[in-house]
């Protein structure tokens, strides 16, 4: 539920800065109903269904987020000291074959992954 927590945190932060939010556009993976954002923020209209493909503002934000994440991955400095932790870890998406292979090759006893894993 990292997305859910991030979305709540961002909305709270903007509200705490004194901005009036009337609409929030979310591009959610999976069932949008389980997030129940309207219950938490009753005065805000949340637009979620296929927002990335329907609203240019969401498409633009998605591009910015991906570029920012990609840059962070390329500039990542590992806390782990083993030389073999570096290499092709792919895009970082769970569906990427390179990412899957990298995580599989770098797990420890089946329950540990490097700190970058949850990125």
C-alpha distances in whole Angstrom, upper triangle without the diagonal:
4,5,5,6,9,10,11,12,14,16,17,18,20,21,22,24,26,25,26,23,24,22,18,18,14,14,11,11,11,12,12,13,10,9,12,13,17,17,15,18,21,23,21,21,18,18,16,18,19,19,19,22,24,24,25,23,20,22,23,20,18,21,21,18,19,22,21,18,21,23,21,21,25,26,23,25,24,25,26,30,30,32,30,27,28,28,27,23,23,20,17,16,15,18,20,23,24,20,20,24,23,20,23,26,24,22,24,25,22,20,20,19,20,18,17,16,12,13
4,5,5,6,8,10,10,12,14,15,16,18,20,21,22,25,24,24,22,23,21,18,17,14,14,12,12,13,14,14,16,13,11,14,14,18,18,16,18,21,23,21,21,18,19,16,19,19,19,19,22,23,23,24,22,19,20,21,18,16,19,18,15,16,19,17,15,18,20,18,18,22,22,20,22,22,22,23,27,28,29,28,25,25,26,25,21,21,18,15,14,14,17,19,22,23,19,20,23,22,19,22,25,23,21,23,25,22,20,19,17,18,16,15,13,10,10
4,5,5,6,9,10,10,12,14,15,16,18,20,21,23,22,22,19,20,18,14,13,10,10,8,9,11,12,11,14,12,9,13,12,15,17,15,16,19,21,18,18,15,15,13,15,16,15,15,18,20,19,20,18,15,17,18,14,13,16,16,13,14,17,16,14,17,20,18,18,22,23,21,24,24,24,26,30,30,32,30,27,27,27,25,22,21,18,16,14,15,17,19,22,23,20,21,24,23,21,24,27,25,24,26,28,25,23,22,20,21,18,17,16,12,12
4,5,5,6,9,10,11,12,14,16,17,18,20,22,21,21,18,19,17,13,13,10,11,9,11,12,12,10,11,9,6,9,9,12,13,11,13,16,18,16,16,13,14,12,15,16,16,17,20,21,20,22,19,16,19,20,17,16,19,19,16,18,21,19,18,21,23,21,22,26,26,24,27,27,27,29,32,33,35,33,30,30,31,29,25,25,22,19,18,18,20,23,26,27,23,24,27,27,24,27,30,28,27,29,30,27,24,24,23,23,21,20,19,15,15
4,5,5,6,9,10,11,12,14,15,16,18,20,20,20,18,20,18,15,15,13,14,12,14,15,15,14,15,13,10,12,11,14,14,12,14,17,19,17,18,15,17,16,19,20,19,19,23,24,23,24,21,18,21,21,18,17,21,20,16,18,21,19,18,21,23,20,21,25,25,23,25,25,25,27,31,32,34,33,29,30,30,29,26,25,23,20,19,19,22,24,27,28,24,25,28,27,24,27,30,28,26,28,29,27,24,23,22,22,19,19,18,14,15
4,5,5,6,9,10,10,12,14,15,16,19,18,19,17,19,17,13,14,11,12,12,14,16,17,15,16,15,12,14,12,15,16,14,14,18,19,17,17,15,16,15,18,19,17,17,21,22,20,21,18,16,18,18,14,14,17,16,13,15,18,16,15,18,20,17,19,22,22,21,23,23,24,26,30,31,32,32,28,28,29,28,24,24,21,18,18,19,21,23,26,26,23,24,27,26,24,27,29,27,26,28,30,28,25,24,22,22,19,18,18,14,13
4,5,5,6,9,10,11,12,14,16,17,16,16,13,15,13,10,10,8,10,10,13,15,15,12,14,13,10,11,9,12,14,11,11,15,16,13,14,11,13,12,15,16,14,15,19,19,18,19,16,14,16,17,13,14,17,16,13,16,19,17,16,20,21,20,21,25,25,24,26,27,27,30,33,35,36,35,31,31,32,30,27,26,22,20,19,20,22,24,28,28,25,26,30,29,27,30,32,30,30,32,33,31,28,27,25,25,22,21,21,17,16
4,6,5,6,9,10,11,12,14,16,15,15,13,15,14,11,13,11,14,13,16,17,16,14,15,13,10,10,8,11,12,9,9,13,14,12,14,12,14,14,18,19,17,19,22,22,20,22,19,17,20,20,17,17,21,19,17,20,22,20,20,23,24,23,24,28,27,26,28,29,29,31,35,36,38,37,33,34,34,33,29,29,26,23,22,23,26,28,31,31,28,29,32,31,29,32,34,32,31,33,34,32,29,28,27,27,24,23,23,19,18
4,6,5,6,9,10,10,12,15,14,15,14,16,16,13,15,13,16,15,18,20,20,17,18,17,13,14,11,14,15,12,12,16,16,15,17,15,17,17,20,22,20,20,24,24,22,23,20,18,21,20,17,18,20,19,16,19,21,19,18,22,23,21,23,26,25,24,26,26,26,29,33,34,36,35,32,32,33,32,29,28,25,23,22,24,26,28,31,31,28,29,32,31,28,32,34,31,31,32,34,32,29,28,26,26,22,22,22,18,17
4,5,5,6,9,10,11,13,12,13,12,14,13,10,12,11,14,15,18,20,20,17,19,18,14,15,12,14,16,13,12,16,16,13,15,13,15,16,19,20,17,18,22,22,19,20,16,15,18,17,14,15,18,16,14,17,19,17,17,21,21,20,22,25,24,24,26,27,27,30,33,35,36,36,32,32,33,32,28,28,24,23,22,24,26,27,31,31,28,29,33,31,29,33,35,32,32,34,36,34,31,29,28,27,24,22,23,19,18
4,5,5,6,9,10,11,10,10,8,11,10,8,11,11,14,15,18,20,20,16,17,17,13,13,10,12,13,10,9,12,12,10,12,11,14,14,18,20,17,18,22,21,19,20,16,15,19,18,15,17,20,18,16,20,22,20,20,24,25,23,25,28,28,27,30,31,31,34,37,39,40,40,36,36,36,35,32,31,27,26,25,26,28,30,34,34,31,32,35,34,32,35,38,36,35,37,39,36,33,32,31,30,27,26,26,22,21
4,6,5,6,9,10,10,11,10,13,14,12,15,15,18,18,21,23,22,19,20,19,15,15,12,13,14,10,9,13,13,12,15,14,17,18,22,23,21,22,26,25,23,23,20,19,22,22,18,20,23,21,19,23,24,22,22,26,26,25,27,30,29,28,30,31,31,34,37,39,41,40,37,37,38,37,33,33,30,28,27,28,31,32,36,36,33,34,37,36,34,37,39,37,36,37,39,37,34,33,31,31,27,27,27,23,22
4,5,5,6,9,9,11,11,15,15,13,16,16,19,20,22,25,24,21,23,22,18,18,15,16,17,14,13,16,16,14,17,16,19,20,23,24,22,22,26,26,23,23,19,19,22,21,17,19,22,19,18,21,23,20,21,24,24,22,25,28,27,26,28,29,29,32,36,38,39,39,35,35,36,35,32,32,29,27,27,28,31,32,36,35,32,34,37,35,33,37,38,36,35,37,39,37,34,33,31,30,26,26,26,23,22
4,5,5,7,6,8,8,12,12,11,14,15,18,19,23,25,25,21,23,22,19,19,15,16,18,15,12,15,14,12,15,15,17,19,22,23,20,21,24,24,21,21,17,17,20,19,16,19,21,18,18,21,22,20,21,25,25,24,26,29,28,28,30,32,32,35,38,40,41,41,37,37,38,37,34,33,30,28,28,30,32,33,37,36,33,35,38,37,35,39,40,38,38,40,42,40,37,35,33,32,29,28,29,25,24
4,5,5,5,7,7,11,12,12,15,16,20,21,24,26,25,22,22,22,19,18,14,15,16,13,10,13,11,11,14,15,18,19,23,25,22,23,26,25,22,23,19,19,23,22,19,22,24,22,21,25,26,24,25,28,28,27,30,33,32,31,33,35,35,38,41,43,44,44,40,40,41,40,37,36,33,31,31,32,34,36,39,39,36,38,41,40,38,41,43,41,40,42,44,42,39,37,36,35,31,31,31,28,26
4,5,7,10,11,14,16,15,19,19,23,24,27,28,28,25,25,25,21,20,17,18,18,15,13,16,15,14,18,18,21,23,26,28,25,26,30,29,26,26,22,22,26,24,21,24,26,24,22,26,27,24,26,29,29,27,30,33,31,31,33,34,34,37,40,42,44,44,40,40,41,40,37,37,34,32,32,33,36,37,41,40,37,39,42,40,38,41,43,41,40,42,44,42,38,37,36,35,31,30,31,28,27
4,6,9,11,15,16,16,19,20,23,25,28,30,30,26,27,27,23,23,19,20,21,18,16,18,17,16,19,19,22,24,27,28,25,26,29,28,25,25,21,22,25,23,20,23,25,22,22,25,26,23,25,28,28,26,30,32,30,30,32,34,34,37,40,43,44,44,40,40,41,40,37,37,34,32,32,34,36,37,41,40,37,39,42,40,39,42,44,42,41,43,45,43,40,38,37,35,32,31,32,29,27
4,7,9,13,15,16,19,21,24,26,29,31,30,27,27,28,24,23,19,19,20,18,15,17,15,14,18,19,21,24,27,29,25,27,30,28,25,25,22,22,26,24,22,25,27,24,24,28,28,26,28,31,31,30,33,35,34,34,36,37,37,41,44,46,47,47,44,43,44,43,40,40,36,35,35,37,39,40,44,43,40,42,45,44,42,45,47,45,44,46,48,46,43,42,40,39,35,34,35,32,30
4,6,10,12,12,16,18,21,23,27,29,28,25,25,26,22,21,18,17,19,17,14,16,13,12,15,16,18,21,24,26,22,24,26,25,22,22,18,19,23,21,19,22,24,22,22,26,26,24,26,30,29,29,32,34,33,33,36,37,38,41,44,46,47,47,43,42,43,42,39,38,34,33,33,35,37,38,42,42,39,41,44,42,41,44,46,44,44,46,48,46,43,41,39,38,35,34,34,31,29
4,7,9,11,15,17,21,23,26,28,27,23,24,25,21,20,16,15,17,15,12,13,10,9,12,14,16,19,23,24,21,23,26,23,20,21,18,19,22,22,20,23,25,23,23,27,28,26,28,31,31,31,34,36,36,36,38,40,40,43,46,48,49,49,45,44,45,43,41,39,36,35,34,36,37,39,42,43,40,42,45,44,42,45,47,46,45,47,49,47,44,43,41,40,37,35,36,33,31
4,6,7,11,13,17,19,23,24,23,20,20,21,18,17,13,12,15,13,10,11,8,6,9,10,13,15,19,21,17,19,22,20,17,18,15,16,19,19,17,20,22,21,21,24,26,25,26,29,30,29,32,34,34,34,37,38,39,42,45,46,47,47,43,42,43,41,38,37,33,32,31,32,34,36,39,40,37,39,42,41,39,43,45,43,43,45,47,44,41,40,39,38,35,33,34,30,28
4,7,10,13,17,19,22,24,22,19,19,21,18,16,13,11,14,14,10,10,7,5,6,9,11,14,17,19,16,19,21,18,16,18,15,16,19,20,18,20,23,23,22,26,27,27,28,31,32,31,34,36,36,36,39,41,41,44,47,49,49,49,45,45,45,43,40,38,34,33,32,33,34,36,40,41,38,40,43,42,41,44,46,45,44,47,48,45,43,42,40,40,37,35,35,32,30
4,7,10,13,15,19,20,19,16,17,19,16,15,11,10,14,14,11,11,9,5,5,6,7,11,14,15,12,15,17,15,12,15,12,12,16,17,15,17,20,20,20,23,25,24,25,28,29,29,31,34,34,34,37,38,39,42,45,47,47,46,42,42,42,40,37,35,31,30,28,30,31,33,37,37,35,36,40,39,38,41,43,42,42,44,46,43,41,40,38,38,35,33,33,29,28
4,6,10,12,16,18,17,13,15,16,13,13,10,10,14,13,10,12,11,7,6,5,6,8,12,13,10,13,15,14,11,13,11,10,14,14,12,14,17,17,16,19,21,21,22,25,26,26,27,30,31,31,34,35,36,38,42,43,43,42,39,38,38,36,33,31,27,26,25,26,27,29,33,34,31,33,36,36,34,37,40,38,38,40,42,39,37,36,34,34,31,29,29,26,24
4,7,9,13,15,15,12,14,16,13,14,11,12,16,15,13,15,14,10,9,6,5,6,9,10,7,9,12,10,8,10,8,7,10,12,10,11,14,15,14,17,19,19,20,22,24,24,26,28,29,29,33,34,35,37,40,41,42,41,37,36,36,33,31,28,25,24,22,24,24,26,30,31,29,30,34,33,32,35,37,36,36,39,41,38,36,35,33,33,30,28,27,24,23
4,6,10,12,12,9,12,13,11,12,10,12,15,15,14,16,16,12,11,7,6,5,8,9,6,8,11,11,10,12,10,7,10,12,10,10,14,14,13,15,18,18,18,20,22,22,23,26,27,27,30,31,32,34,38,38,39,38,34,34,33,31,28,26,22,21,19,20,21,23,27,28,26,27,30,30,29,31,34,33,33,35,37,34,32,31,29,29,27,25,24,21,20
4,7,10,11,9,13,14,12,14,13,15,18,18,17,19,19,16,14,10,8,6,7,6,5,6,9,10,10,12,11,7,9,11,10,8,12,13,12,13,16,17,16,18,21,21,22,25,26,26,29,30,32,33,36,37,37,35,32,31,31,28,25,23,19,18,16,17,18,20,24,25,23,24,27,27,26,29,31,31,31,34,35,32,30,30,28,28,26,23,22,20,18
4,6,8,6,10,10,9,12,12,14,17,17,17,19,20,17,15,11,10,6,7,8,8,9,12,13,13,15,15,11,12,15,13,11,15,16,14,15,18,19,17,20,22,22,22,25,27,26,29,29,31,32,36,36,36,35,31,31,30,28,25,23,19,18,15,16,16,19,23,24,22,22,26,26,25,27,30,29,29,31,33,30,28,28,26,26,25,23,21,18,17
4,7,8,11,11,11,14,14,17,19,19,20,22,23,20,18,15,13,9,9,9,10,10,13,15,16,18,17,14,14,17,15,13,16,18,15,15,19,19,17,19,22,22,21,25,27,26,29,28,30,31,34,34,35,33,29,29,28,26,22,21,18,16,13,13,13,16,20,21,19,19,23,24,22,24,27,27,26,29,30,27,25,26,24,25,24,21,19,17,16
4,6,9,9,10,13,14,17,18,19,20,22,24,21,19,15,14,10,10,10,12,13,15,16,18,20,20,17,17,20,19,16,19,21,19,19,22,23,21,23,26,25,25,28,30,29,32,31,32,33,36,36,37,35,31,32,31,28,25,23,21,19,16,15,15,18,21,23,21,21,24,25,23,25,28,28,27,30,31,27,26,26,25,26,25,24,21,18,19
4,6,6,8,10,12,14,16,17,18,19,22,19,17,14,13,10,9,11,13,15,16,17,19,22,21,18,19,22,21,19,22,24,21,22,25,26,24,26,29,28,28,31,33,32,34,34,35,36,39,39,40,38,35,35,34,32,28,27,24,22,19,18,19,22,25,27,25,24,28,29,27,28,32,31,30,32,33,29,28,29,28,29,28,27,24,21,22
4,6,6,8,9,11,13,14,15,16,18,15,13,10,10,7,7,10,11,13,15,15,16,19,19,16,18,20,18,17,21,22,20,21,25,25,23,26,28,28,28,31,33,32,34,34,35,36,40,40,41,39,36,36,36,33,30,28,25,23,20,20,21,24,27,29,26,26,30,31,29,30,34,33,32,34,35,32,30,30,29,30,29,27,25,22,22
4,5,6,8,10,10,12,14,14,17,15,14,11,11,9,10,13,14,17,19,18,19,23,22,19,21,24,22,21,24,26,23,24,28,28,26,29,32,31,31,34,36,34,37,37,37,39,42,43,44,42,38,39,39,36,33,31,28,26,24,23,24,27,30,32,29,29,33,33,31,33,36,35,34,36,36,33,31,32,31,32,31,30,27,24,25
4,6,9,11,11,12,14,15,18,17,16,13,14,12,13,15,16,19,21,21,22,25,23,20,22,25,22,21,25,26,23,24,28,27,25,28,31,29,30,33,34,33,35,34,35,36,40,40,41,40,36,37,37,35,31,30,27,25,22,21,22,26,29,31,28,27,31,31,29,30,34,33,31,33,33,30,28,29,28,30,28,27,25,22,23
4,6,9,9,9,11,13,16,14,13,11,12,10,12,15,15,17,20,20,20,22,21,18,20,22,20,19,23,23,20,22,25,25,23,26,29,27,28,31,32,30,33,33,33,34,38,39,40,39,35,36,36,34,30,29,26,24,21,21,23,26,29,30,27,27,31,31,28,30,34,32,31,33,34,30,28,28,28,29,27,26,24,20,21
4,5,5,7,9,10,13,12,11,10,12,11,13,16,16,19,21,21,21,24,22,19,22,24,22,21,25,25,23,25,28,27,26,29,32,30,31,34,35,34,36,36,36,38,42,42,44,42,39,39,39,37,34,33,30,27,25,25,26,29,32,34,31,31,35,35,32,34,37,36,35,36,37,34,31,32,31,32,30,29,27,24,24
4,5,5,6,8,10,9,9,7,10,10,13,16,15,18,20,20,19,21,19,17,20,22,19,19,23,23,21,23,26,25,24,28,30,28,29,33,33,32,35,35,35,37,41,42,43,42,38,39,39,37,33,32,29,27,25,25,27,29,33,34,31,31,35,35,32,35,38,36,35,37,38,35,32,32,31,32,29,28,27,24,23
4,5,5,5,8,7,7,7,10,11,14,17,16,19,21,20,19,22,20,18,22,23,21,22,25,25,24,26,29,28,28,31,33,32,33,36,37,36,38,39,39,41,45,46,47,46,42,42,42,40,37,36,32,30,28,29,30,33,36,37,35,35,39,38,36,38,42,40,39,41,42,39,36,36,35,36,33,32,31,27,27
4,6,5,9,9,10,10,14,14,17,20,19,22,25,24,23,26,24,22,25,27,24,25,28,28,26,29,32,30,30,33,35,33,35,38,38,37,39,39,39,41,45,46,48,47,43,43,44,42,38,37,34,32,30,30,32,34,38,39,36,36,40,39,37,39,42,41,39,41,41,38,36,36,35,36,34,33,32,28,28
4,6,9,9,11,11,15,15,18,21,20,23,25,24,23,26,23,21,25,26,23,24,27,27,24,27,30,28,28,31,33,31,32,36,36,35,37,37,37,39,42,44,45,45,41,41,42,40,37,36,33,31,29,29,31,34,37,38,35,35,39,38,36,38,41,39,37,39,40,37,34,34,33,34,31,31,30,26,26
4,6,6,8,9,13,14,18,21,19,22,24,23,21,24,21,20,23,24,21,23,26,25,24,27,29,28,28,31,32,31,33,36,36,35,37,38,38,40,44,45,47,46,42,42,43,41,38,37,33,31,30,30,32,35,38,39,36,37,40,40,37,40,43,41,40,41,42,40,37,37,36,36,33,32,31,28,27
4,6,8,10,13,15,18,21,20,23,25,23,22,25,22,21,25,26,24,25,29,28,27,29,32,31,31,34,36,34,36,39,40,39,41,41,42,44,47,49,50,49,46,46,46,44,41,40,36,34,33,33,35,37,41,42,39,39,43,43,40,43,46,44,43,45,45,43,40,40,39,39,36,36,35,31,31
4,7,10,13,16,19,22,20,23,25,23,21,23,21,20,24,25,23,25,28,27,26,29,32,30,31,34,35,35,37,40,40,39,42,42,43,45,49,50,51,50,47,47,47,45,42,41,37,35,34,35,36,38,42,43,40,41,45,44,42,45,47,46,45,47,48,45,42,42,41,41,38,37,36,33,32
4,6,10,12,16,18,16,19,21,19,17,20,17,17,20,21,19,21,24,24,23,26,28,27,28,31,32,31,33,36,37,36,39,40,40,43,46,48,48,48,44,44,44,42,39,37,34,32,30,32,33,35,39,40,37,38,42,41,39,42,45,43,42,44,46,43,40,40,38,38,35,34,34,30,29
4,7,10,13,15,13,16,18,16,15,17,16,15,18,20,18,20,23,23,22,25,27,27,27,30,32,32,33,36,37,36,39,40,41,43,47,48,49,48,44,44,43,41,38,36,33,31,29,30,31,34,37,38,36,37,41,40,39,41,44,43,42,44,46,43,40,40,38,38,36,34,34,30,29
4,6,9,12,10,13,16,14,13,16,14,12,16,18,16,17,20,20,19,22,25,24,24,27,29,29,30,33,34,33,36,37,38,40,44,45,45,44,40,40,40,38,34,33,29,28,26,27,27,30,33,35,32,33,37,37,35,37,40,39,38,41,42,39,37,37,35,35,33,31,30,27,26
4,6,9,7,10,12,10,10,13,12,10,13,15,14,15,18,19,18,20,23,23,24,26,28,28,29,32,33,33,36,37,38,40,44,44,45,43,40,39,39,36,33,31,28,27,24,25,26,28,32,33,31,32,35,36,34,37,39,39,38,41,42,39,37,37,35,35,33,31,30,27,26
4,6,5,9,11,10,10,13,13,10,12,15,14,13,17,18,17,19,22,22,22,24,27,26,27,30,32,31,34,35,36,38,41,42,42,41,37,37,36,33,30,28,25,24,21,22,22,25,28,30,28,28,32,32,31,33,36,36,35,38,39,36,34,34,32,32,30,28,27,24,23
4,5,8,9,9,10,14,14,11,13,16,16,15,18,20,19,20,23,24,23,25,28,28,29,31,33,33,36,37,38,39,43,43,43,41,38,38,37,34,31,28,25,24,21,22,22,24,28,30,28,28,32,32,31,33,36,36,35,38,40,36,35,35,33,34,32,30,28,25,25
4,6,6,6,9,11,12,10,10,14,14,12,15,18,17,17,20,22,21,23,26,26,26,29,31,31,35,35,37,38,41,41,41,39,36,36,34,31,28,26,22,22,19,20,19,22,25,27,26,26,30,30,30,32,35,35,34,37,39,35,34,34,32,32,31,28,27,25,23
4,5,5,6,9,9,6,8,11,11,10,13,15,15,16,19,20,20,22,24,25,26,28,30,30,33,34,36,38,41,41,41,40,36,35,34,31,29,26,22,22,20,21,21,23,27,28,26,28,31,31,30,33,36,35,35,38,40,37,35,35,32,33,31,28,27,24,23
4,6,6,7,8,5,5,8,9,7,10,12,12,13,15,17,17,19,21,22,23,25,27,27,31,32,34,36,39,39,38,37,34,33,31,28,26,23,19,20,17,19,19,20,24,25,24,25,28,29,28,31,33,33,33,37,38,35,34,33,31,31,29,26,25,23,21
4,6,8,10,8,7,10,12,10,12,15,15,15,18,20,20,21,24,25,25,27,29,30,34,35,37,39,41,41,41,39,36,35,33,30,28,25,21,22,19,21,20,21,25,26,25,27,30,31,30,33,35,35,36,39,41,37,37,36,33,33,32,29,28,26,24
4,7,9,8,8,11,13,12,14,17,17,18,20,22,23,24,26,28,28,30,32,33,36,38,40,41,44,44,44,42,39,38,37,33,31,28,25,25,23,24,24,25,29,30,29,30,33,34,34,36,38,38,39,42,44,40,39,39,36,36,35,32,31,29,27
4,5,5,6,9,10,11,13,15,16,17,19,20,21,23,25,26,27,29,31,31,35,36,39,40,43,44,43,42,39,38,36,33,31,28,25,25,23,25,25,26,30,31,29,31,34,34,34,37,39,39,39,42,44,41,40,39,36,36,34,31,31,28,26
4,5,5,6,8,10,11,12,14,15,17,18,20,21,23,24,26,27,29,30,34,35,38,40,42,43,42,41,38,36,35,32,30,27,24,24,23,25,25,26,29,30,29,31,34,34,34,37,39,38,39,42,44,42,40,39,36,35,34,30,30,28,26
4,5,5,6,9,10,11,12,14,16,16,18,20,21,23,24,26,27,28,32,34,36,38,41,41,41,40,37,35,34,32,30,27,23,24,22,25,25,26,30,30,29,31,34,33,33,36,38,37,38,41,43,41,39,38,35,34,32,29,29,27,24
4,5,5,6,9,10,10,12,14,15,16,18,20,21,22,24,26,26,30,31,33,35,38,39,39,38,34,33,32,29,27,24,21,21,19,22,22,23,27,27,26,28,31,30,30,33,35,34,35,38,40,37,35,34,32,31,29,26,26,23,21
4,6,5,6,9,10,11,12,14,15,16,18,20,21,23,24,26,29,31,33,35,38,38,37,36,33,31,30,27,25,22,19,20,18,21,20,21,25,25,24,26,29,29,29,32,34,33,34,37,40,37,35,34,31,31,29,26,26,24,21
4,5,5,6,9,10,11,12,14,15,17,18,20,21,23,24,28,30,32,34,37,37,37,36,33,31,30,27,25,23,19,20,19,22,22,22,26,26,25,27,30,29,30,33,34,34,35,38,40,38,36,35,32,31,29,25,26,24,21
4,5,5,6,9,10,10,12,14,15,16,18,20,21,22,26,27,29,32,34,35,35,34,31,29,29,26,24,22,18,18,18,21,21,22,25,25,24,26,29,28,28,31,33,32,32,35,38,35,34,32,29,28,26,23,23,21,18
4,5,5,6,9,10,10,12,14,15,16,18,20,21,24,26,28,30,33,33,33,32,28,27,26,23,21,19,15,15,14,17,17,18,22,22,20,23,25,25,25,28,30,29,30,33,35,33,31,30,27,26,24,21,21,19,16
4,5,5,6,9,10,10,12,14,15,17,18,20,23,25,28,30,32,33,32,31,28,26,25,22,20,18,14,15,15,18,18,18,21,21,20,23,25,24,25,28,29,29,30,33,36,34,32,31,27,26,25,21,21,20,17
4,6,5,6,9,10,11,12,14,15,17,18,22,24,26,28,31,32,31,30,27,25,25,23,21,19,15,16,16,19,20,20,23,23,21,24,26,25,25,29,30,29,30,33,36,34,32,30,27,25,23,20,21,20,16
4,6,5,6,8,10,11,12,14,15,16,20,21,24,26,28,29,29,28,25,23,23,21,19,17,13,13,13,16,18,18,21,21,19,21,24,23,22,26,27,26,27,30,33,30,29,27,24,22,20,17,18,16,13
4,5,5,6,9,10,10,12,14,15,19,20,23,25,27,28,27,26,23,21,20,18,16,13,10,10,10,14,15,14,18,17,16,18,21,20,20,23,25,24,25,28,31,29,28,26,22,21,19,16,16,15,12
4,5,5,6,9,10,11,12,14,18,20,23,25,27,27,26,26,23,21,20,18,16,14,11,12,13,17,18,16,20,18,17,20,22,21,22,25,26,25,27,30,33,31,30,27,24,22,20,17,18,17,14
4,5,5,6,9,10,11,12,16,18,20,23,25,26,25,25,22,20,20,18,17,15,12,12,14,17,19,18,21,20,18,21,23,21,21,25,26,24,26,29,32,30,28,26,23,20,18,15,17,16,12
4,5,5,6,9,10,10,14,15,18,20,22,23,23,22,19,17,17,16,13,12,9,9,11,14,16,15,18,17,14,17,20,18,18,21,22,21,22,25,28,26,25,22,19,17,15,12,13,12,9
4,5,5,6,9,10,14,15,18,20,22,22,21,21,18,16,15,13,11,10,7,8,10,14,15,14,16,14,13,17,18,16,17,21,21,20,22,25,28,27,26,23,19,17,16,13,14,14,11
4,5,5,6,8,12,15,18,20,21,22,21,21,18,16,16,14,13,13,11,11,14,17,19,17,20,17,16,20,21,18,19,23,23,22,24,26,30,29,27,25,21,18,17,13,16,16,12
4,6,5,6,9,12,14,17,19,20,19,20,16,14,15,15,13,13,11,11,14,17,19,17,20,17,15,19,20,17,18,21,22,20,21,24,27,26,25,22,18,16,13,10,13,13,10
4,5,5,9,10,13,15,17,18,17,16,13,11,12,11,9,9,8,8,11,14,16,14,16,14,12,15,16,14,14,18,18,16,18,21,25,23,22,19,16,13,12,8,11,12,8
4,6,9,11,15,16,17,18,16,16,13,11,11,10,10,10,10,10,14,17,18,16,18,15,13,17,18,15,16,20,19,18,20,23,27,26,25,22,18,15,15,11,14,15,12
4,6,10,13,15,16,17,16,17,14,12,13,13,13,14,13,13,17,19,22,19,21,18,16,20,20,17,18,22,21,19,21,24,27,27,26,22,19,16,14,12,15,16,13
4,6,9,11,13,14,14,15,12,10,12,13,11,13,13,12,16,18,20,18,20,17,15,18,19,15,16,19,18,16,18,20,24,23,22,19,15,12,11,8,12,13,10
4,7,9,10,12,12,13,11,10,12,14,13,16,16,15,19,20,23,21,22,19,17,20,20,16,17,20,19,16,18,19,23,23,22,18,15,12,10,9,13,15,13
4,5,7,9,10,11,8,8,11,14,13,16,16,15,18,19,22,20,21,18,16,18,18,14,14,17,16,13,15,16,20,20,19,15,12,8,8,8,11,13,12
4,6,9,11,13,10,11,15,17,16,19,19,17,21,21,24,23,24,21,18,20,20,17,16,19,17,14,15,15,19,20,18,14,12,8,7,9,12,14,14
4,6,9,10,8,10,13,16,15,18,20,18,21,21,24,23,23,20,18,19,18,15,14,16,15,11,12,12,16,17,16,12,11,7,8,10,12,15,15
4,6,9,8,10,13,17,16,20,22,20,23,24,27,25,25,21,20,21,20,16,16,18,16,13,15,14,18,19,19,15,14,11,12,13,15,18,18
4,5,6,8,12,15,15,19,21,20,23,23,25,23,23,19,18,19,17,14,14,16,13,10,13,12,16,18,18,14,13,10,13,14,15,19,19
4,5,6,9,13,14,17,20,19,23,23,25,23,22,18,18,19,17,14,15,16,13,11,14,15,18,20,20,17,15,12,15,15,16,20,20
4,5,7,11,12,15,18,17,20,20,22,20,18,15,15,16,13,10,12,13,10,8,12,13,16,17,18,15,13,11,14,14,15,19,19
4,7,9,9,13,15,14,17,18,20,18,17,14,12,14,12,9,10,12,9,7,10,12,15,16,16,13,10,8,11,10,11,15,15
4,7,8,11,14,13,17,18,20,17,16,13,12,14,13,9,11,14,11,10,13,15,19,19,19,16,13,11,12,11,13,16,15
4,6,9,12,12,16,17,18,15,14,10,10,13,11,8,11,13,11,11,14,17,20,20,21,18,15,13,15,13,14,17,16
4,5,9,10,13,14,15,11,11,7,8,11,9,7,10,12,11,12,15,18,21,20,21,19,15,14,16,13,13,16,15
4,7,7,10,11,12,9,9,6,5,8,8,5,8,10,10,10,13,16,19,18,18,16,13,11,13,10,10,13,12
4,6,8,10,10,7,8,5,5,8,9,8,10,13,13,13,16,19,22,20,21,19,15,15,16,12,12,14,12
4,6,9,9,7,9,8,7,10,12,11,12,15,16,16,18,21,24,22,22,20,16,16,16,12,12,13,11
4,6,9,7,10,8,6,9,11,10,10,13,14,14,15,19,21,19,19,17,13,13,13,9,8,9,7
4,5,5,9,9,7,8,12,11,11,14,16,16,17,20,22,20,19,18,15,15,15,12,10,10,9
4,6,8,9,7,6,10,11,10,12,14,15,15,18,20,17,17,16,13,15,15,12,10,10,10
4,6,9,8,7,10,12,12,13,16,17,17,21,22,19,19,19,17,18,19,16,13,14,14
4,5,5,6,9,10,11,12,14,15,17,20,22,20,20,19,16,17,18,15,13,14,14
4,5,5,6,9,10,10,12,14,16,19,21,19,20,19,16,17,19,16,14,16,16
4,5,5,6,9,10,10,12,14,18,20,18,19,18,15,15,17,14,13,15,15
4,5,5,6,8,10,11,12,16,18,16,17,15,12,12,14,11,9,12,11
4,5,5,6,9,10,11,14,16,14,15,14,12,13,15,13,10,12,13
4,6,5,6,9,10,14,16,14,16,15,12,13,16,14,12,15,16
4,5,5,6,9,12,15,14,15,13,10,10,13,11,10,13,14
4,5,5,6,10,12,11,11,10,7,8,11,10,7,10,12
4,6,6,9,11,9,11,10,9,11,14,13,11,14,15
4,6,9,11,10,12,11,10,11,14,14,12,16,17
4,7,10,10,11,8,6,7,11,11,10,13,15
4,7,6,7,5,5,7,11,12,10,13,15
4,5,6,5,6,9,12,14,12,15,18
4,6,7,9,12,15,17,15,17,20
4,6,8,12,15,16,13,15,18
4,7,10,12,14,12,13,16
4,7,9,11,9,11,14
4,6,8,6,9,11
4,5,6,9,10
4,5,7,8
4,6,5
4,5
4
